[in-house]
Amino acid sequence: MIEFGLKDIVDILIVALLLYYLYRLMKSSGTLSLFYGVLAFIVIWVVASEIFDMRLTGTILDKFMSIGLIVLVIIFQDQIKRFLIDIGSQGSLRHFRRLFRHDKSEEKDRSHIMAIVYACMSMSKSKTGALIVIQRKVPLNDYERTGDEIDADINMRLIENIFFKNSPLHDGALIIANGRMAAAGCILPVSHDMNIPKNLGLRHRAALGMSQMTDAVCIIVSEETGNISVARDGRLRVKVSAPELERILIES
């Protein structure tokens, strides 16, 4: 007689949570078909080795599983890094810490947010293309090294000057980290998601790709339409108004 207890329920829940997170991870990175392939392989492996006790097939599939796990780690190393940082950063305590944070720091954060919002509004009116990446919990040091270091206070006029059409840094991304303008002219990973509308350009694809690889908030100002868009957590939101942009940045 098969016994089914609390330990088995916990075991099933853990596996279900891991599969759910893997599903979300691959969906956000545009590789959902790979998830279905991995899931189908796991089902075949379990059926062959555990249910029908096929020793030869099970042994071969065991070898493929060990190699496959290494390949998956290599392919999704950035997403795994993000997952581990999320666990270790104690993000759930962020709102609790805000209750004890000094009022001056809150005012400073607010002024930084408004400087970004006003700069985006100004560039939207003049149809100046821009791509701004705001670091959250995942460090962006590797991406900062692809551009030119600035290390300046967040300033509306400076942001506009960086993305001025004759500026040598206007084609890349501006990265803001730890309340500072860290680097400009940075190169970002481009998303290969086929569901992105064709009327959206390279800036939108780079912003979406960055939001899939990290937890950063990416702001895009379209050079063609002047519309403001925001990419976050692998999702792209277009035609964002100034109040909506302010709310998104405050919540982030």
Steps between C-alpha positions, in 0.01 A plus 500: 500500500633842400520749787434865422580745776588863572858454376371390159270803479790734578716319245237546227452867589875568476521337156187688387647834614829429322316415177283810533801725547675333206188565291495870595874529440482358149181687414658835594814419300302395192608134513173340607532228233821390672305456825253266331790305352670465840169400663432236232850357545452479879166319455656247259793449740270435798272266305790299354714467813249504785173361368606243236846440652678514163860472614678567171274791399505633856880492513531689170245759609681537834816600312306747290340648814837565663636663183174687439508659843849638433386636161195667657718661768728642228210629290307654788790612718375862509148396603639264767719781630195726517303234688775453759539875547123531553521240776801654672407866470213485749278699265194411705635717781541803276164655589559426868835682491338803340303557821826569683683683222579866555265753338787675321593184312138463390498858374826436314359188334191699402711775343696240301176347371359837398823592321465182289128560437550865397790405271287233331212746459730757342658246264154369412388847388811548284489137377850430626571129515618374841558179692540518878568194717441524876668235714297327768641194683703333225838677448561638149879535520563285191272720291649819642843394372371498141451878514674808636509564874324817616445467878291817526197617693166434335424821314227577246718719277787251502267219393370713212855591392604132496220413258535814285528386137852638454626344824744208453314306774144538374484161324567291812321462831537707815532284812394644835618305805504576873352846452769601249532524123760225469574465127372603158530358150454150642420195285203286609389146404231504229182297545414252227136476601294462181193658665653847508309731260698571184451875535718499813870553440830378638474708821180319595654159425809586704287622791287186494810282477650677801179453701507128414862456608482718815242660728584851378237755398562623144350822365481563125419825323414440135682714248221450242189564712628649825307237696640383834514126566614295799644148502497314831505131597503392136193705408476809284249775571459764229358854501564561868392839635710713736291415811515130412878520453538671837288233669700218338830649615371556855376141522832370370 
